[in-house]
Amino acid sequence: MIGRRVWWIGIGLSVLVAAASAADAVRIPKAVLKDKIRGGWAGKVIGCTYGGPTEFRFKGTLILDYQPIVWSDGAIAWYFKNDPGLYDDVYMNMTFVDVFRKRGIGADARDLALAFAEAPYPLWHANQMARANVKRGLRPPASGDWRNNPHADDIDFQIEADFAGLMSPGLVMEATEICDRAGHIMNSGDGWYGGVYIAAMYSLAFVSRDMEFVAGEALKAIPAASRFHAAMSDILRWHRENPADWKETWFKVQRKWAEDIGCPEGVFSPFDIDAKINAAWILLGLLYGDGDFAKTLEISARCGDDSDCNPASAGGILGTALGFSGIPRPWTAGLSEVEGARFPYMDFSLTDLYGFSFDQALEVVRRSGGRVSDDDVEIRPAAVRPVRLEVNFPGFRPTEKRELNVTVIKPQEIDFAGTGIVIGGEAKKPGGGDPFFKAEFLIDGRSFETIDLPTESHWRRDPVFWAYGLPAGKHTLVVRAVKPTGRAGLVLQYAVVYGSGPAGK
């Protein structure tokens, strides 16, 4: 170890690894490592619960100062019992942790994809589309590719990448490799980068409490040519220029980065589940929160949009930096009621999760060339390098959103002019009917796709159809039932039409 410096981290002590070279090591007592991992998961659950009542109630707008966001000791226990679906942020993470526990750190993307696809919990957006893709035989990265998943830029992997950072203390490149396996199940491009960025910030939060450093260093993992990198770079710059007024930065973000071009529900709508905009609200909380747990959660939540997921990510990252022992008592008081209980939809508890993540962190440290002793771990981080460049929806420009609200009894014709179309809808089974509605989609008289659309919500395909990259011009889409039985139906709810134009911001 000639020429290697060792940086120590203890309770209440932080080190800026920016001052260290890639050859430097960081030594963390095991007790501190455990405290930080518990703090990360606890901060995640607390932030998710705190923002639960405001989730998507404030779309494209701030939650004003006079609007109370109430916190109580009993909030976590209440949501566990009455609204467990709120914790998709956490149970998706737990699924991946469980796969690594059962199959080892080398578990591949297929193992991870099958585990979440077959899990009993409800899913939405990119996760649900990936579940439907996996069910019909698509495997990652195809299941998360934008050409197979119109939600590829959505927030999904961003809210469930925490596990990758928490099992990679100070080891950003190890975290990004894990993200490559897990994140391409449901996302690609900017949607994947959201998860990579969150995981990298978690990883760095083990070695620094300076959130500006953490955010800037983690951004090195994102390709500079991506829109995601450009958006986060803007926020870091705007914070340096105006470190006291988060609302001014919020308005700048909203003006420049709030357009969603991928998610069908978000096009021509204030509803915005895009990874970039919601990562922006996480970043505002971390930067303008000044290391204060309550202030960080409040700012991330008051930015609006997905205002449970965003304080959950911000709270988890800051909770990792502070450690559980550093999170103020009013926030952790109610956690003890549920830590030992079976988590919703899972067969283990938060307490178990803390232990599983700790064991996995030790294994990742060993595999990365570090050292684990009886009392501490020595981490040997590599320089942060960008992951590969992926561009979703290149040159796409939404031109129209049309309400349809028709049931496919006879063939339905939809005329449109553009280069692509997405059809939102739902296959149904009235009175406990057939598990599938077999539909054929024809474009300009030629069969484009014939597919069995699941009528069970758990396996639903949402949207039901899309076609990208069509020749510019007028087209006719025909939707017809194949061998209708009357025991299943298909409702076409809306159409989003795309034309050619400059790529999104």
DOTI-153652 format. One record per residue (C-alpha): residue number from 1; x, y, z. Coordinates in steps of 0.1 Angstrom, whole numbers, plus 5000, padded with zeros to 4 digits. Layout:
> num|x|y|z
> NUM|X|Y|Z $
...
This chain:
> num|x|y|z
> 1|5000|5000|5000 $
> 2|5029|5023|4994 $
> 3|5016|5057|4982 $
> 4|4981|5050|4993 $
> 5|4964|5074|5017 $
> 6|4936|5061|5040 $
> 7|4908|5084|5049 $
> 8|4888|5076|5080 $
> 9|4851|5081|5085 $
> 10|4835|5079|5119 $
> 11|4804|5090|5137 $
> 12|4799|5127|5129 $
> 13|4829|5127|5105 $
> 14|4828|5132|5068 $
> 15|4855|5132|5041 $
> 16|4855|5149|5008 $
> 17|4869|5122|4984 $
> 18|4873|5149|4958 $
> 19|4905|5157|4976 $
> 20|4917|5121|4972 $
> 21|4930|5103|4941 $
> 22|4915|5071|4928 $
> 23|4944|5053|4946 $
> 24|4932|5065|4980 $
> 25|4913|5042|5004 $
> 26|4885|5051|5027 $
> 27|4881|5032|5060 $
> 28|4847|5030|5077 $
> 29|4840|5012|5110 $
> 30|4814|4985|5106 $
> 31|4792|5001|5132 $
> 32|4792|5033|5111 $
> 33|4785|5014|5079 $
> 34|4755|4997|5095 $
> 35|4742|5031|5108 $
> 36|4745|5046|5074 $
> 37|4727|5018|5056 $
> 38|4699|5019|5082 $
> 39|4698|5057|5078 $
> 40|4694|5053|5040 $
> 41|4665|5029|5042 $
> 42|4648|5048|5070 $
> 43|4652|5081|5052 $
> 44|4636|5065|5021 $
> 45|4606|5052|5040 $
> 46|4601|5084|5060 $
> 47|4603|5106|5029 $
> 48|4579|5084|5010 $
> 49|4554|5085|5038 $
> 50|4558|5123|5043 $
> 51|4550|5131|5007 $
> 52|4523|5105|5004 $
> 53|4493|5128|5009 $
> 54|4505|5152|4982 $
> 55|4515|5128|4955 $
> 56|4506|5142|4921 $
> 57|4480|5165|4937 $
> 58|4503|5195|4926 $
> 59|4512|5189|4890 $
> 60|4534|5215|4874 $
> 61|4530|5238|4904 $
> 62|4546|5245|4938 $
> 63|4530|5234|4970 $
> 64|4526|5269|4985 $
> 65|4541|5277|5019 $
> 66|4507|5280|5036 $
> 67|4497|5245|5025 $
> 68|4506|5222|5054 $
> 69|4524|5190|5049 $
> 70|4516|5172|5082 $
> 71|4539|5146|5098 $
> 72|4530|5124|5127 $
> 73|4546|5095|5146 $
> 74|4518|5072|5134 $
> 75|4519|5080|5097 $
> 76|4542|5051|5086 $
> 77|4521|5025|5104 $
> 78|4489|5040|5089 $
> 79|4502|5037|5054 $
> 80|4516|5002|5059 $
> 81|4481|4991|5069 $
> 82|4458|5013|5047 $
> 83|4478|5022|5015 $
> 84|4507|4997|5011 $
> 85|4509|5005|4973 $
> 86|4525|5038|4983 $
> 87|4557|5019|4990 $
> 88|4564|5008|4955 $
> 89|4596|5028|4960 $
> 90|4606|5004|4987 $
> 91|4592|4970|4978 $
> 92|4608|4971|4943 $
> 93|4641|4978|4960 $
> 94|4635|4949|4984 $
> 95|4628|4926|4955 $
> 96|4662|4932|4940 $
> 97|4679|4929|4974 $
> 98|4662|4896|4979 $
> 99|4673|4883|4946 $
> 100|4709|4891|4954 $
> 101|4705|4875|4988 $
> 102|4692|4842|4973 $
> 103|4713|4841|4941 $
> 104|4744|4860|4951 $
> 105|4759|4893|4940 $
> 106|4763|4879|4905 $
> 107|4726|4875|4899 $
> 108|4718|4886|4864 $
> 109|4692|4908|4848 $
> 110|4670|4879|4840 $
> 111|4668|4868|4876 $
> 112|4659|4903|4886 $
> 113|4633|4907|4859 $
> 114|4615|4875|4866 $
> 115|4614|4882|4904 $
> 116|4597|4916|4900 $
> 117|4574|4905|4872 $
> 118|4561|4876|4892 $
> 119|4557|4895|4925 $
> 120|4522|4901|4938 $
> 121|4524|4939|4942 $
> 122|4508|4965|4919 $
> 123|4529|4984|4895 $
> 124|4525|5014|4872 $
> 125|4541|5031|4842 $
> 126|4575|5017|4831 $
> 127|4575|4990|4857 $
> 128|4541|4977|4846 $
> 129|4550|4979|4810 $
> 130|4582|4960|4817 $
> 131|4562|4934|4837 $
> 132|4539|4929|4806 $
> 133|4570|4927|4783 $
> 134|4587|4901|4805 $
> 135|4554|4881|4807 $
> 136|4554|4878|4769 $
> 137|4590|4868|4767 $
> 138|4610|4901|4763 $
> 139|4641|4902|4785 $
> 140|4662|4932|4795 $
> 141|4675|4954|4780 $
> 142|4647|4949|4754 $
> 143|4620|4951|4781 $
> 144|4630|4986|4790 $
> 145|4640|4999|4756 $
> 146|4619|5029|4745 $
> 147|4609|5011|4713 $
> 148|4593|4985|4734 $
> 149|4583|5006|4764 $
> 150|4568|5040|4758 $
> 151|4574|5048|4795 $
> 152|4612|5044|4792 $
> 153|4619|5079|4803 $
> 154|4596|5077|4833 $
> 155|4607|5078|4870 $
> 156|4605|5041|4877 $
> 157|4641|5030|4880 $
> 158|4649|5063|4896 $
> 159|4627|5054|4926 $
> 160|4640|5019|4930 $
> 161|4678|5022|4925 $
> 162|4686|5030|4961 $
> 163|4696|4994|4968 $
> 164|4725|4996|4942 $
> 165|4740|5026|4960 $
> 166|4735|5012|4995 $
> 167|4753|4980|4986 $
> 168|4782|4999|4970 $
> 169|4795|5023|4998 $
> 170|4818|5048|4982 $
> 171|4820|5026|4951 $
> 172|4802|5044|4924 $
> 173|4814|5023|4895 $
> 174|4802|4991|4912 $
> 175|4768|5008|4918 $
> 176|4765|5017|4881 $
> 177|4772|4982|4870 $
> 178|4745|4969|4892 $
> 179|4722|4996|4877 $
> 180|4730|4983|4843 $
> 181|4716|4949|4853 $
> 182|4685|4961|4871 $
> 183|4676|4994|4854 $
> 184|4673|4982|4819 $
> 185|4645|4959|4829 $
> 186|4621|4988|4829 $
> 187|4640|5019|4815 $
> 188|4665|5032|4791 $
> 189|4681|5065|4783 $
> 190|4672|5093|4806 $
> 191|4649|5070|4826 $
> 192|4678|5047|4833 $
> 193|4702|5076|4840 $
> 194|4678|5088|4868 $
> 195|4685|5055|4886 $
> 196|4722|5056|4879 $
> 197|4724|5091|4893 $
> 198|4704|5083|4925 $
> 199|4725|5052|4931 $
> 200|4757|5072|4926 $
> 201|4746|5098|4951 $
> 202|4738|5071|4976 $
> 203|4772|5056|4971 $
> 204|4790|5089|4976 $
> 205|4768|5098|5006 $
> 206|4788|5071|5025 $
> 207|4819|5093|5023 $
> 208|4806|5128|5022 $
> 209|4779|5150|5038 $
> 210|4785|5178|5013 $
> 211|4754|5174|4991 $
> 212|4768|5198|4964 $
> 213|4799|5176|4962 $
> 214|4779|5144|4962 $
> 215|4756|5157|4934 $
> 216|4784|5170|4912 $
> 217|4806|5140|4916 $
> 218|4777|5116|4909 $
> 219|4769|5135|4877 $
> 220|4803|5123|4863 $
> 221|4786|5089|4859 $
> 222|4761|5103|4834 $
> 223|4771|5110|4798 $
> 224|4777|5147|4792 $
> 225|4758|5145|4759 $
> 226|4726|5133|4775 $
> 227|4696|5156|4783 $
> 228|4696|5142|4819 $
> 229|4732|5155|4824 $
> 230|4723|5189|4809 $
> 231|4693|5193|4832 $
> 232|4713|5184|4864 $
> 233|4742|5206|4853 $
> 234|4718|5235|4850 $
> 235|4705|5230|4885 $
> 236|4740|5228|4900 $
> 237|4749|5260|4882 $
> 238|4717|5278|4892 $
> 239|4723|5268|4928 $
> 240|4758|5282|4928 $
> 241|4744|5314|4913 $
> 242|4716|5317|4938 $
> 243|4721|5294|4968 $
> 244|4694|5310|4989 $
> 245|4662|5308|4968 $
> 246|4651|5274|4957 $
> 247|4619|5287|4942 $
> 248|4638|5308|4917 $
> 249|4656|5277|4906 $
> 250|4623|5258|4905 $
> 251|4609|5283|4880 $
> 252|4640|5280|4858 $
> 253|4637|5242|4858 $
> 254|4600|5243|4850 $
> 255|4606|5267|4821 $
> 256|4633|5247|4805 $
> 257|4629|5211|4814 $
> 258|4592|5203|4822 $
> 259|4582|5190|4787 $
> 260|4575|5153|4787 $
> 261|4576|5137|4752 $
> 262|4575|5100|4761 $
> 263|4549|5091|4787 $
> 264|4516|5090|4769 $
> 265|4498|5103|4800 $
> 266|4522|5132|4804 $
> 267|4520|5145|4769 $
> 268|4498|5176|4766 $
> 269|4492|5174|4803 $
> 270|4506|5189|4835 $
> 271|4511|5153|4848 $
> 272|4549|5148|4847 $
> 273|4564|5116|4857 $
> 274|4596|5121|4836 $
> 275|4628|5111|4854 $
> 276|4645|5144|4847 $
> 277|4620|5168|4862 $
> 278|4615|5146|4893 $
> 279|4653|5142|4897 $
> 280|4654|5180|4896 $
> 281|4631|5182|4926 $
> 282|4653|5156|4945 $
> 283|4683|5177|4937 $
> 284|4667|5210|4948 $
> 285|4659|5193|4982 $
> 286|4695|5181|4986 $
> 287|4712|5213|4975 $
> 288|4689|5239|4992 $
> 289|4682|5217|5022 $
> 290|4717|5225|5036 $
> 291|4721|5191|5052 $
> 292|4689|5196|5073 $
> 293|4667|5166|5071 $
> 294|4634|5183|5076 $
> 295|4642|5211|5052 $
> 296|4654|5187|5026 $
> 297|4622|5167|5027 $
> 298|4600|5197|5027 $
> 299|4617|5214|4996 $
> 300|4616|5181|4976 $
> 301|4579|5176|4984 $
> 302|4569|5213|4978 $
> 303|4584|5211|4943 $
> 304|4553|5191|4935 $
> 305|4547|5163|4908 $
> 306|4558|5129|4923 $
> 307|4560|5144|4957 $
> 308|4563|5112|4976 $
> 309|4590|5096|4955 $
> 310|4612|5127|4954 $
> 311|4615|5133|4992 $
> 312|4619|5095|4995 $
> 313|4650|5096|4974 $
> 314|4663|5129|4989 $
> 315|4656|5115|5024 $
> 316|4674|5083|5017 $
> 317|4705|5099|5003 $
> 318|4708|5124|5032 $
> 319|4699|5097|5057 $
> 320|4728|5077|5044 $
> 321|4751|5107|5048 $
> 322|4738|5114|5083 $
> 323|4734|5078|5094 $
> 324|4703|5067|5113 $
> 325|4717|5082|5145 $
> 326|4719|5116|5128 $
> 327|4682|5117|5116 $
> 328|4663|5139|5141 $
> 329|4641|5120|5166 $
> 330|4607|5134|5154 $
> 331|4613|5117|5120 $
> 332|4623|5082|5133 $
> 333|4600|5080|5163 $
> 334|4572|5061|5144 $
> 335|4595|5038|5125 $
> 336|4600|5014|5154 $
> 337|4564|5004|5151 $
> 338|4570|4988|5117 $
> 339|4607|4980|5114 $
> 340|4603|4944|5127 $
> 341|4570|4937|5108 $
> 342|4567|4920|5075 $
> 343|4569|4948|5048 $
> 344|4539|4951|5025 $
> 345|4540|4924|4998 $
> 346|4573|4910|5010 $
> 347|4582|4882|5033 $
> 348|4608|4901|5054 $
> 349|4610|4933|5074 $
> 350|4629|4966|5073 $
> 351|4652|4952|5100 $
> 352|4660|4923|5078 $
> 353|4665|4946|5049 $
> 354|4692|4966|5069 $
> 355|4710|4934|5075 $
> 356|4708|4921|5039 $
> 357|4721|4954|5025 $
> 358|4750|4954|5050 $
> 359|4760|4918|5041 $
> 360|4758|4927|5004 $
> 361|4779|4959|5009 $
> 362|4806|4938|5026 $
> 363|4806|4915|4996 $
> 364|4808|4944|4971 $
> 365|4837|4959|4990 $
> 366|4856|4926|4989 $
> 367|4849|4921|4952 $
> 368|4861|4956|4944 $
> 369|4895|4949|4960 $
> 370|4887|4964|4994 $
> 371|4893|4948|5028 $
> 372|4868|4937|5055 $
> 373|4881|4931|5090 $
> 374|4864|4923|5123 $
> 375|4859|4960|5131 $
> 376|4860|4980|5098 $
> 377|4860|4980|5060 $
> 378|4886|4996|5038 $
> 379|4871|5008|5005 $
> 380|4891|5014|4974 $
> 381|4871|5036|4951 $
> 382|4878|5040|4914 $
> 383|4875|5073|4895 $
> 384|4839|5079|4884 $
> 385|4834|5074|4847 $
> 386|4802|5079|4826 $
> 387|4780|5050|4815 $
> 388|4772|5046|4779 $
> 389|4751|5071|4760 $
> 390|4715|5061|4752 $
> 391|4690|5085|4735 $
> 392|4652|5078|4738 $
> 393|4626|5092|4714 $
> 394|4651|5110|4691 $
> 395|4635|5137|4670 $
> 396|4601|5130|4685 $
> 397|4576|5159|4687 $
> 398|4541|5153|4701 $
> 399|4515|5169|4677 $
> 400|4481|5158|4690 $
> 401|4463|5140|4718 $
> 402|4429|5128|4709 $
> 403|4402|5113|4732 $
> 404|4387|5081|4717 $
> 405|4366|5064|4744 $
> 406|4354|5036|4721 $
> 407|4349|4999|4726 $
> 408|4362|4976|4699 $
> 409|4331|4957|4688 $
> 410|4336|4962|4651 $
> 411|4369|4974|4635 $
> 412|4378|5009|4646 $
> 413|4396|5032|4622 $
> 414|4418|5060|4634 $
> 415|4432|5085|4608 $
> 416|4463|5105|4617 $
> 417|4491|5124|4602 $
> 418|4526|5120|4615 $
> 419|4554|5096|4622 $
> 420|4541|5077|4652 $
> 421|4510|5069|4673 $
> 422|4503|5056|4708 $
> 423|4470|5042|4718 $
> 424|4460|5042|4755 $
> 425|4434|5017|4765 $
> 426|4424|4987|4786 $
> 427|4415|4951|4779 $
> 428|4386|4939|4802 $
> 429|4369|4907|4811 $
> 430|4333|4914|4820 $
> 431|4319|4890|4845 $
> 432|4351|4871|4850 $
> 433|4356|4864|4813 $
> 434|4386|4855|4792 $
> 435|4421|4863|4804 $
> 436|4431|4878|4770 $
> 437|4416|4900|4743 $
> 438|4432|4891|4710 $
> 439|4436|4922|4689 $
> 440|4451|4930|4655 $
> 441|4465|4964|4647 $
> 442|4468|4973|4610 $
> 443|4485|5004|4596 $
> 444|4476|5015|4561 $
> 445|4460|4981|4554 $
> 446|4490|4960|4565 $
> 447|4491|4940|4597 $
> 448|4515|4957|4622 $
> 449|4509|4936|4653 $
> 450|4486|4909|4666 $
> 451|4487|4904|4703 $
> 452|4469|4888|4732 $
> 453|4462|4918|4756 $
> 454|4458|4906|4792 $
> 455|4425|4914|4808 $
> 456|4439|4910|4843 $
> 457|4452|4943|4858 $
> 458|4483|4926|4872 $
> 459|4496|4918|4837 $
> 460|4480|4947|4817 $
> 461|4498|4963|4788 $
> 462|4497|5000|4792 $
> 463|4495|5015|4766 $
> 464|4479|4988|4744 $
> 465|4496|4998|4712 $
> 466|4523|5021|4697 $
> 467|4541|5025|4664 $
> 468|4571|5047|4661 $
> 469|4592|5056|4630 $
> 470|4565|5056|4604 $
> 471|4570|5075|4572 $
> 472|4559|5111|4576 $
> 473|4524|5116|4562 $
> 474|4488|5105|4565 $
> 475|4481|5070|4580 $
> 476|4451|5049|4590 $
> 477|4453|5026|4620 $
> 478|4426|4999|4622 $
> 479|4420|4980|4655 $
> 480|4400|4948|4653 $
> 481|4392|4919|4675 $
> 482|4405|4885|4664 $
> 483|4379|4857|4671 $
> 484|4358|4878|4696 $
> 485|4340|4857|4722 $
> 486|4321|4884|4740 $
> 487|4339|4873|4772 $
> 488|4366|4900|4768 $
> 489|4366|4936|4756 $
> 490|4389|4963|4746 $
> 491|4384|5000|4753 $
> 492|4405|5026|4733 $
> 493|4408|5056|4755 $
> 494|4431|5081|4737 $
> 495|4456|5085|4709 $
> 496|4489|5104|4710 $
> 497|4503|5114|4676 $
> 498|4539|5122|4669 $
> 499|4555|5141|4641 $
> 500|4591|5147|4632 $
> 501|4609|5177|4647 $
> 502|4638|5187|4669 $
> 503|4646|5163|4697 $
> 504|4633|5172|4731 $
> 505|4654|5194|4754 $
